[in-house]
């Protein structure tokens, strides 16, 4: 990824969407996405948004109160977001690495089961 202002504006948009979990079923208005940006990207935000929509990295959801948009999880979108994070000196988030299941707690001992009055399994 380059330091082209349009590409950085794409990263800014996707970083905000990924950071605020505007992915899949959750959506927000175009105006809100374009307003959350550094001033240096202001002239490039609309072009970047249209480009992301054309690339298929942002999905559109028509609602009764207007078109709403959401991010689509993909490697190219993560690359744009990470490029912006490096440019803005933000911590780079590894979106690709799977989080994995949460660890299971150890099973209860017999003494704990007696204290909780849980019957033993047969």
LINLIN-V72219 format. One record per helix or strand of 2 or more residues. SS is the DSSP state (~ for helix, > for strand). FROM is the first residue (numbers start at 1). TO is the last residue. Records with the same first field share a line. If there is no record, write none. Layout:
BEGIN
SS: FROM-TO / FROM-TO
END
This chain:
BEGIN
~: 5-19 / 30-35 / 39-55 / 75-87 / 110-116
>: 28-29 / 58-63 / 66-71
END
